[in-house]
Amino acid sequence: MLLNRIAVKIAFFLNGFIYANWGSRLPRIQELYNASDGTIALVLFCMSLGAVAGMPFTGWIIIRNGSRRITLWALILYCVFVPLIPFMPNLAALMALYLVMGITTGMLDVAMNAQAVMIENAYQRPIMTSFHALFSIGMALGAWCGVLFAKLEFDLSAHLSIIVIVSLIAAFWVSRNLVHDKPDPSIKEEGPLFRIPNKALLSVGIIAFCCMMGEGAMSEWTVNYMENIAFASEATAPIALSAFATAMTLGRIFGDRIRASWGDTKLIMFGGVLASLGLALAVGLPLPWTVILGAFMVGLGLSTIVPIAYSIAGNEKGLPSGVGLAMVTTVGYSGFLFGAPIIGFIADVSNLRIGLSMVIILFVIMTYLGFVRMRAQKV
């Protein structure tokens, strides 16, 4: 089981690592295709559509084929598609590529979380946050890779090709050590796979949506915000993204311990307040050092919320774990992916500062829903 746990952690790591590498070079992608913020928002929107469309299907296919095979193929396909980003002949082709990338990342997210739930159940104690910590570590290292490749003035195609080759080598070892789960024949007797979430899961899904929309906004617009609003240099700008990812990592490394001490709802409320204050600092005082500090606060605040949501969904009574995860992951991850395009559209109409200000409202909603859950548990 230890090797299984390590393999799933590496899958989480690679997902974050690859994402942050191309995300940290988004300004260069924008320059390469001579695209405005609104046009890049449309490109990212295509990725969102692909992911949201693929997630419910992944819940269905996991039941019939197991999560191991889906995790493996989604990871490999993601690695294959990312190096193609600089080679699209036009923006329409780039949008099509991001649509396919969205499908692969959506399938990967559901499948690897299903693997994590099985391992957490085998350990019989909360360890979900530790898996997401590896995603954040991957994000942090991926962002620092972006800083390094930008500093060394590497061509975008060479940068993406190098990190994908390394990722594929790691994926080969992962493929040999994932949990070999089997199809669940009993699912036919349990009703339809696609169900409307009950009240408890709907609340969890909305919390995950607000949190992950903030994650998506920070992941894909922090570098642009640093360059265009805080007027940081090209080499300095990715440091804010690294600070965000590093804070997410620290919060998730210690998250399971804090969760056991504080409880889920208190941790959600504390995280929401901290994230709100951090983003307010970055938006209210747009200087490089304040944006970096604010990004760190946001990352720390959001770090444990999604793992808590996924753990609750994967263990919801009366639902197979793949179905519960597909429900909450689809709602939550759509926030992660739709966040960046929505911020881009707002930035095109007004500016990026106003766009990120809207995310603070979501953090307040997330905090309020945590408070509602705490009151309901006391009744």
C-alpha positions in Angstrom: 0.0 0.0 0.0 3.0 2.3 0.6 4.0 2.1 -3.1 0.4 2.8 -4.1 0.3 5.9 -1.9 3.6 7.1 -3.4 2.4 6.5 -6.9 -0.8 8.4 -6.4 1.1 11.3 -4.8 3.4 11.4 -7.9 0.3 11.6 -10.1 -0.9 14.6 -8.1 2.5 16.1 -8.3 2.8 15.8 -12.1 -0.7 17.3 -12.6 0.3 20.4 -10.6 3.8 20.5 -12.1 2.7 20.5 -15.7 -0.1 22.9 -15.1 2.1 25.5 -13.4 4.8 25.2 -16.1 2.5 26.3 -18.9 0.5 28.6 -16.6 3.6 30.5 -15.5 4.4 31.2 -19.2 0.9 32.4 -20.1 2.1 35.9 -20.8 4.5 34.4 -23.4 1.6 32.3 -24.9 -0.4 35.5 -25.1 2.4 37.3 -26.9 3.0 34.3 -29.3 -0.6 34.4 -30.5 -0.9 38.2 -30.2 -4.0 37.7 -28.0 -5.8 40.1 -25.7 -6.8 39.2 -22.2 -10.3 38.4 -23.5 -9.0 36.1 -26.2 -6.8 34.2 -23.8 -9.9 34.0 -21.6 -11.7 32.3 -24.4 -8.9 29.8 -24.8 -9.0 29.0 -21.1 -12.8 28.8 -21.3 -12.4 26.0 -23.9 -10.3 24.1 -21.3 -13.0 24.6 -18.8 -15.6 23.2 -21.1 -13.5 20.1 -21.8 -12.9 19.4 -18.1 -16.5 19.9 -17.0 -17.8 17.7 -19.8 -15.2 15.0 -19.1 -15.7 14.7 -15.3 -19.2 13.2 -15.1 -18.2 10.7 -17.8 -15.1 9.8 -15.8 -17.3 9.0 -12.8 -19.3 6.6 -15.1 -16.2 5.0 -16.7 -14.4 4.5 -13.4 -17.3 2.4 -12.1 -16.9 0.1 -15.1 -13.2 0.1 -15.7 -11.5 1.1 -12.5 -9.7 4.4 -11.7 -6.1 3.0 -12.4 -6.5 2.8 -16.1 -8.2 6.2 -16.4 -5.5 7.9 -14.2 -2.7 6.5 -16.4 -4.1 7.3 -19.8 -5.3 10.8 -18.8 -1.8 11.6 -17.4 -0.1 10.3 -20.5 -2.4 12.2 -22.9 -2.0 15.4 -20.9 1.8 15.1 -21.3 1.4 14.6 -25.0 -0.8 17.6 -25.6 1.0 20.3 -23.6 4.1 20.6 -25.8 1.8 21.3 -28.7 0.8 24.7 -27.2 3.4 26.8 -29.1 2.8 25.0 -32.5 -0.9 25.7 -33.2 -1.4 27.5 -36.6 -4.0 29.9 -35.2 -6.1 30.8 -32.2 -9.0 28.4 -33.3 -6.5 25.5 -33.2 -5.2 26.6 -29.9 -8.8 26.6 -28.5 -9.3 23.1 -29.8 -6.1 22.0 -28.1 -7.1 23.5 -24.8 -10.5 21.8 -25.1 -8.8 18.4 -25.4 -6.4 19.3 -22.6 -9.4 20.2 -20.4 -10.9 16.7 -21.0 -7.7 15.0 -20.0 -7.2 17.1 -16.9 -10.8 16.7 -15.8 -10.5 12.9 -16.2 -7.2 12.9 -14.4 -8.5 14.9 -11.4 -11.5 12.6 -10.8 -9.6 9.4 -11.3 -6.6 10.2 -9.1 -8.8 11.4 -6.3 -10.7 8.1 -6.5 -7.4 6.4 -6.1 -6.6 8.7 -3.1 -10.0 7.9 -1.5 -9.3 4.1 -1.7 -5.9 4.6 -0.1 -7.3 6.9 2.6 -10.0 4.2 3.4 -7.2 1.6 3.6 -5.3 3.7 6.1 -8.5 4.4 8.1 -7.4 7.9 9.0 -7.5 11.3 7.2 -4.7 11.6 4.7 -6.4 13.2 1.7 -4.7 16.6 2.3 -1.3 14.9 1.9 -2.1 14.0 -1.6 -3.2 17.5 -2.5 0.0 18.7 -0.9 1.9 17.0 -3.7 -0.2 18.8 -6.3 0.8 22.1 -4.6 4.4 21.0 -4.4 4.2 20.3 -8.2 2.6 23.8 -8.7 5.4 25.4 -6.7 8.2 23.7 -8.5 6.5 24.1 -11.8 6.2 27.9 -11.2 9.9 28.1 -10.2 10.7 26.2 -13.3 8.9 28.9 -15.2 11.0 31.5 -13.4 14.2 29.6 -14.3 13.3 29.0 -18.0 12.2 32.6 -18.3 15.5 33.8 -16.7 17.5 31.6 -19.0 15.5 32.9 -22.0 14.5 29.4 -23.1 12.1 29.1 -26.0 8.6 28.1 -24.9 8.6 25.0 -27.0 11.9 23.8 -25.5 10.7 24.6 -22.0 7.5 22.6 -22.3 9.2 19.7 -24.1 11.8 19.3 -21.4 9.3 19.2 -18.5 7.0 16.8 -20.3 9.8 14.3 -21.1 10.7 14.3 -17.4 7.0 13.9 -16.5 6.6 10.9 -18.8 9.5 9.1 -17.2 7.9 9.6 -13.8 4.5 8.5 -15.3 6.0 5.2 -16.3 6.9 4.3 -12.7 3.5 5.5 -11.6 1.7 3.2 -14.0 3.3 0.2 -12.3 2.2 1.1 -8.8 -1.3 2.5 -8.9 -4.1 0.7 -7.0 -5.4 -2.1 -9.2 -9.1 -1.5 -8.6 -11.8 -3.5 -10.5 -15.2 -2.6 -11.9 -18.1 -2.6 -9.4 -20.8 -4.9 -10.7 -23.2 -3.9 -7.9 -23.6 -0.4 -9.3 -26.4 -1.5 -11.6 -28.5 -2.2 -8.5 -27.9 1.2 -6.9 -29.8 3.5 -9.4 -28.5 5.9 -12.0 -24.9 7.1 -11.9 -25.9 10.7 -12.7 -27.8 12.1 -9.7 -28.5 15.6 -8.4 -26.4 16.1 -5.3 -28.3 16.0 -2.0 -28.3 19.1 0.2 -25.1 18.2 2.1 -23.1 17.5 -1.1 -24.5 20.6 -2.8 -23.2 22.7 0.0 -19.8 21.0 -0.2 -19.8 21.4 -3.9 -20.4 25.2 -3.7 -17.6 25.5 -1.1 -15.3 23.6 -3.5 -16.5 25.9 -6.4 -15.7 29.1 -4.5 -12.3 27.8 -3.3 -11.2 26.4 -6.7 -12.4 29.4 -8.6 -10.0 31.4 -6.4 -7.3 28.8 -7.1 -7.8 29.1 -10.8 -7.8 32.9 -10.7 -4.6 33.0 -8.7 -2.9 30.2 -10.8 -3.5 31.8 -14.2 -3.6 35.6 -13.6 -1.1 36.2 -10.8 1.8 36.5 -13.2 -0.1 38.8 -15.5 -1.3 40.9 -12.5 2.3 41.2 -11.3 3.6 42.4 -14.7 0.7 44.6 -15.7 -0.7 46.0 -12.5 2.1 45.7 -9.9 4.7 46.5 -12.7 7.1 43.7 -11.6 9.8 42.5 -14.0 9.4 39.4 -16.2 11.7 37.4 -13.9 10.1 38.6 -10.7 6.5 38.2 -11.7 6.3 34.4 -11.4 7.5 34.7 -7.7 3.9 35.6 -6.6 2.6 32.4 -8.2 5.4 30.5 -6.5 4.5 32.1 -3.1 0.8 31.0 -3.7 1.8 27.5 -4.5 4.3 27.3 -1.7 1.7 28.4 0.8 -0.7 25.8 -0.5 2.0 23.2 0.0 2.7 24.2 3.6 -1.0 24.3 4.5 -1.5 20.8 3.0 1.5 19.3 4.6 0.2 20.1 8.0 -3.5 20.1 7.0 -4.5 16.6 8.2 -3.0 17.4 11.7 -4.8 20.7 11.9 -8.1 19.2 10.6 -8.0 16.5 13.3 -7.6 19.3 15.9 -9.9 22.0 14.7 -12.5 20.0 12.6 -13.6 20.6 9.1 -15.9 23.6 9.5 -13.6 25.7 11.6 -10.8 25.1 9.1 -13.0 26.1 6.2 -14.1 29.3 8.0 -10.5 30.2 9.0 -9.2 29.6 5.5 -12.0 31.7 4.0 -11.2 34.7 6.2 -7.4 34.4 5.6 -7.9 34.1 1.8 -10.2 37.1 1.8 -7.7 39.3 3.7 -4.8 38.2 1.5 -6.5 38.9 -1.8 -7.8 42.3 -0.4 -4.2 43.2 0.3 -3.0 42.3 -3.2 -5.8 44.2 -4.9 -5.9 47.2 -2.5 -2.1 47.8 -2.6 -0.8 46.5 -5.9 3.0 46.5 -5.3 5.2 43.5 -6.0 5.9 42.7 -2.4 2.3 43.1 -1.2 1.0 41.0 -4.1 3.5 38.3 -3.1 2.5 38.4 0.5 -1.2 38.5 -0.4 -0.8 35.5 -2.7 0.9 33.6 0.1 -2.0 34.3 2.4 -4.5 33.2 -0.2 -2.7 30.0 -0.8 -2.5 29.2 2.9 -6.2 30.0 3.4 -7.3 27.8 0.5 -4.9 24.9 1.1 -7.1 22.5 3.1 -10.6 23.3 1.8 -10.7 21.2 -1.4 -9.1 18.1 0.2 -11.8 18.3 2.9 -14.5 18.6 0.3 -13.2 15.7 -1.7 -12.9 13.5 1.4 -16.5 14.2 2.4 -17.7 13.5 -1.1 -15.7 10.3 -1.5 -17.2 8.9 1.8 -20.8 10.1 1.4 -23.1 7.3 2.5 -25.4 5.8 -0.1 -23.1 6.7 -3.0 -20.2 4.9 -4.7 -17.1 7.0 -4.1 -16.6 7.6 -7.8 -20.1 9.0 -8.2 -19.8 11.3 -5.1 -16.4 12.5 -6.2 -17.7 13.1 -9.8 -20.5 15.3 -8.4 -18.4 17.5 -6.1 -15.4 17.5 -8.4 -17.4 18.6 -11.4 -18.9 21.5 -9.4 -15.7 22.4 -7.7 -13.3 22.0 -10.6 -15.5 24.0 -12.9 -14.8 26.9 -10.5 -11.0 26.2 -10.9 -11.3 26.2 -14.7 -14.0 28.8 -15.2 -12.4 31.2 -12.8 -9.5 32.2 -15.1 -11.7 32.9 -18.2 -14.3 34.9 -16.2 -11.5 37.0 -14.7 -10.2 37.6 -18.2 -13.5 38.7 -19.5 -13.9 41.2 -16.6 -10.4 42.4 -17.2 -11.2 43.1 -20.8 -14.2 45.2 -19.9 -12.5 47.0 -16.9 -9.1 45.8 -15.7 -7.5 42.8 -14.0 -7.6 44.5 -10.6 -11.4 44.7 -10.7 -11.5 41.1 -12.0 -9.6 39.7 -9.0 -11.7 41.8 -6.6 -14.7 39.7 -7.6 -13.0 36.6 -6.2 -13.1 38.1 -2.7 -16.9 37.8 -2.8 -16.6 34.1 -3.4 -14.3 33.7 -0.5 -16.9 35.4 1.7 -19.6 33.1 0.5 -17.3 30.1 1.1 -16.7 31.3 4.7 -20.4 31.8 5.3 -21.3 28.2 4.1 -18.7 26.9 6.5 -20.4 28.8 9.3 -23.8 27.3 8.2 -22.4 23.8 8.3 -21.0 24.4 11.7 -24.3 25.6 13.0 -26.1 22.6 11.4 -23.7 20.2 13.1 -24.5 21.7 16.5 -28.2 21.3 16.1 
